[in-house]
């Protein structure tokens, strides 16, 4: 699976370690930056990641900032992106199964690499459950997005 990953300076260290782990796991990883700890703005990387996914260059994305909160807020402003902060494997897996989450967001200053790796693997292994009530709820979310983004 092709997965894109991006981070601001607060998520840089975790991103660097996570890229290496995911590549070892056999994932095709596109590292969209940042590439050092120089202060940058998380909305720029949320936008870059979202556009990359929506262009069809990756199926899923992982976005990191200091806490995960700001990056999640920014990513969810992009029509077609469904992002959530997840700091546990259950939420990451269930977020895909029930809500068709396509961007996992984590806080580089909140969790360590071992847990981030486990969470990422759970997220990347999950698939949307093609049944009700999940499909009906997703349809409602997409209709809300369409109505609000006109």
C-alpha positions, 0 to 999 in steps of 0.5 A, spaced: 500 500 500 502 506 498 502 511 504 504 518 504 507 521 511 508 528 513 509 532 519 511 539 522 517 540 526 513 537 532 512 531 529 519 530 525 523 526 529 517 521 530 516 521 522 523 520 521 523 513 525 516 511 523 518 512 515 523 507 517 519 502 520 513 502 515 518 501 509 521 495 513 514 493 514 514 493 506 509 499 505 511 504 499 512 510 503 512 517 500 515 522 505 512 529 504 516 533 509 518 536 513 525 534 513 528 537 519 526 541 526 526 548 523 519 551 525 514 550 520 506 551 520 502 544 520 497 547 516 502 547 510 503 540 511 496 538 512 494 541 505 500 538 502 498 531 504 491 532 503 492 534 496 497 528 495 492 523 497 486 526 493 490 526 487 490 519 487 498 518 489 497 515 496 491 511 498 492 513 506 496 518 509 499 519 516 500 526 519 504 528 525 505 535 529 506 536 536 500 534 539 496 531 533 490 536 534 492 542 530 494 538 524 487 534 525 483 540 525 487 543 519 486 536 515 479 536 516 478 542 512 480 539 506 474 536 502 475 529 501 479 528 507 477 524 514 482 525 519 482 523 526 487 524 532 488 516 534 493 515 540 491 507 541 490 502 536 482 501 537 481 508 535 485 507 529 483 501 526 475 502 528 476 509 525 477 506 518 472 500 519 466 505 521 468 512 518 473 511 512 478 515 515 483 516 510 488 520 514 491 518 521 494 524 525 498 523 531 502 527 536 510 527 536 510 529 543 505 525 545 507 518 544 513 514 542 515 510 536 513 503 539 506 505 540 506 510 533 508 504 529 503 499 532 497 504 531 500 505 524 500 498 522 493 497 525 490 503 521 493 501 515 491 494 516 483 496 516 478 496 511 471 500 511 466 495 513 461 495 507 455 494 511 450 498 514 450 502 519 457 504 517 455 506 509 449 510 511 453 514 516 458 515 511 453 517 506 451 522 511 458 525 513 459 526 505 452 529 504 454 534 510 461 536 507 458 537 500 453 542 503 458 545 507 463 546 502 459 550 496 
